[in-house]
Amino acid sequence: MRTKPFLVALLLTALALPAYAQAPAGGAPSGPPSNVRGKVVKLDGQNLTVKTREGQTVKIALAPNTSVRALAKKKLSDIKAGDNVASTSLPGKDGKLHAVEVHFLPPQVPESQSPYDFKPGSVMTNAKVSGVAKAKSGNVLTVSLKGQPTDVIIDSKTVIVGPADATMADVKPGKAIFLRANKAPDGSYTANNITIEKNGVKPPM
């Protein structure tokens, strides 16, 4: 029987790393997986219907081994030096990165910083925490990125989350959902991962 630490580590890894869906029946994927954000319309067996935040209704074939996870609220005080975290940030008028959300990563996830599709100009940063300090603009989360300190501003609106248990039974109509899906040339989607709203905590990424 697998231990609880093993399952927690597996859940964290699934949240942190891109989850690549199986090849769709309509042909090979046309590109890298896409992020799908929206609300559940219905789940019929392994067939998921989502209304995306852009207003489209898409149908996604879920793999038999699809992982389902939820998130739980955390506090800034839960973030310690040495933790590996990911942050979705937007540039502020002060020229600094302001975090929309922060979530924890497994230690083995490599550090990186790249454009992200949350909103225009958003950036995803994966790195180890060096420290947290008070500042006029909020709290400053300092991470080490390629050996260089990088500051991310954390304010009262920043959502901080960690992993929580979930099952397919939690995938209900109206619930907010985030997943990575492959799109085939014929427009069909497949996925093997779901992050679902639970206990009022919506996927913030």
C-alpha positions in Angstrom: 0.0 0.0 0.0 1.4 3.4 -0.9 2.2 5.7 2.0 0.5 9.1 2.6 3.8 11.0 2.0 4.2 9.3 -1.4 0.7 10.3 -2.4 1.2 13.9 -1.2 4.5 14.1 -3.2 2.7 12.7 -6.3 0.0 15.3 -5.9 2.5 18.1 -5.6 4.4 17.0 -8.7 1.2 16.8 -10.7 0.4 20.4 -9.7 3.8 21.7 -10.4 4.7 20.1 -13.7 2.9 20.3 -17.1 0.5 17.4 -17.3 0.6 16.0 -20.8 -2.6 14.4 -22.0 -2.7 11.3 -24.0 -2.9 11.7 -27.8 -6.4 12.5 -28.9 -8.4 10.2 -31.2 -8.6 12.9 -33.8 -4.9 12.8 -34.5 -1.6 13.9 -33.0 -1.7 17.1 -30.8 -1.2 20.2 -32.9 1.1 21.8 -30.3 2.1 21.8 -26.6 -0.7 21.4 -24.0 -2.9 24.4 -23.4 -4.3 25.7 -20.1 -8.0 25.5 -19.9 -9.7 27.6 -17.2 -13.5 27.8 -16.7 -16.4 26.1 -15.0 -17.7 22.6 -15.3 -20.8 22.2 -17.4 -21.1 18.4 -16.9 -19.1 15.2 -16.5 -20.4 12.2 -18.3 -18.2 9.2 -17.6 -14.8 10.3 -19.0 -16.3 13.0 -21.1 -15.9 16.5 -19.5 -17.7 19.6 -20.8 -16.2 23.0 -19.7 -17.3 26.5 -20.3 -14.0 28.4 -20.6 -13.4 31.8 -19.2 -13.4 33.1 -22.8 -17.0 31.9 -23.1 -16.4 28.9 -25.3 -17.9 25.5 -24.5 -15.3 22.7 -25.0 -15.5 18.9 -24.6 -12.5 17.1 -23.2 -12.0 13.3 -23.2 -10.3 12.4 -20.0 -7.8 9.6 -19.8 -8.6 6.6 -17.5 -5.7 7.6 -15.3 -6.7 11.2 -14.9 -5.5 12.8 -11.7 -7.9 15.0 -9.7 -6.7 17.5 -7.2 -8.0 20.4 -5.2 -6.3 23.2 -3.3 -6.3 24.6 0.2 -5.7 28.1 1.4 -2.3 28.8 3.0 -0.8 31.8 4.7 2.3 33.8 4.0 3.7 32.5 7.3 3.5 29.0 5.8 6.2 29.9 3.3 9.7 29.3 4.7 13.2 29.9 3.4 14.2 26.9 1.2 10.7 26.1 0.1 10.3 25.6 -3.6 7.3 27.7 -4.9 5.7 28.9 -8.1 4.2 32.3 -8.4 2.0 33.8 -11.1 2.8 37.5 -11.3 1.9 40.7 -13.1 4.2 43.7 -13.6 3.2 46.7 -11.4 3.5 50.4 -12.1 6.6 50.3 -9.8 8.3 47.9 -12.3 8.2 45.0 -9.8 6.4 41.7 -10.1 3.2 41.5 -8.1 2.0 38.0 -7.3 -1.5 37.0 -8.2 -1.0 33.6 -6.6 1.7 31.4 -5.0 1.7 27.6 -4.7 4.1 25.1 -3.4 6.3 22.9 -5.6 8.2 19.6 -4.9 11.9 20.1 -4.3 12.9 18.5 -7.6 11.1 20.9 -9.8 13.7 23.0 -11.6 13.8 26.8 -11.3 12.5 28.8 -14.3 10.8 32.0 -15.2 8.7 32.4 -18.4 5.7 34.2 -19.9 2.4 32.8 -18.7 -1.1 32.9 -20.2 -3.0 34.0 -17.0 -3.3 37.6 -18.3 -1.3 39.6 -20.8 2.1 40.3 -19.4 1.9 37.7 -16.7 4.9 35.6 -15.7 5.3 32.3 -14.0 8.3 31.9 -11.7 9.5 28.6 -10.1 12.3 29.0 -7.6 13.4 28.4 -4.0 12.6 31.0 -1.4 15.4 33.0 0.1 13.3 35.0 2.5 10.3 37.1 3.2 10.5 40.8 4.3 8.2 43.7 5.0 8.0 46.5 2.4 5.9 49.6 1.8 4.2 48.0 -1.2 3.5 44.8 0.8 5.6 41.8 1.7 8.6 40.9 -0.5 9.1 37.3 -1.3 12.7 36.8 -2.4 13.5 33.8 -4.5 16.8 32.6 -5.9 16.6 32.3 -9.7 19.7 31.0 -11.5 21.8 32.2 -8.6 20.3 35.7 -8.7 17.8 37.1 -6.1 14.4 37.9 -7.6 11.7 39.8 -5.7 8.0 39.2 -5.9 5.5 41.4 -4.1 2.9 39.7 -2.0 -0.1 41.8 -1.0 -3.5 41.2 0.6 -5.0 40.1 -2.7 -2.3 37.4 -3.4 -3.8 33.9 -3.1 -1.5 31.3 -1.5 -2.5 27.7 -1.8 -1.3 24.2 -1.2 -2.5 20.7 -2.3 -5.7 19.1 -1.1 -7.4 15.8 -1.8 -10.1 15.5 -4.5 -11.8 12.8 -6.6 -14.0 12.7 -9.7 -16.9 13.1 -7.3 -15.8 16.7 -6.7 -16.0 17.5 -10.5 -19.5 19.0 -10.4 -21.4 21.5 -12.6 -20.6 25.1 -11.7 -17.3 24.3 -10.1 -14.2 26.3 -11.2 -11.7 24.1 -13.0 -8.1 24.3 -14.4 -6.5 21.7 -16.5 -3.8 21.1 -19.2 -5.3 19.7 -22.4 -4.0 18.6 -25.8 -5.9 19.8 -28.8 -5.9 17.7 -32.0 -6.2 19.1 -35.6 -9.9 18.2 -35.6 -10.5 20.4 -32.6 -11.0 17.6 -30.1 -9.3 17.8 -26.6 -7.9 15.2 -24.2 -6.4 15.6 -20.8 -5.2 13.5 -17.9 -5.3 16.1 -15.1 -7.8 18.2 -13.3 -7.6 20.9 -10.6 -11.0 21.5 -9.2 -12.7 24.0 -6.9 -13.4 22.5 -3.4 -14.5 24.0 -0.2 -14.7 27.4 -1.9 -11.1 27.4 -3.0 -10.8 28.0 -6.8 -7.7 27.2 -8.9 -6.0 30.6 -8.9 -3.4 29.8 -11.6 
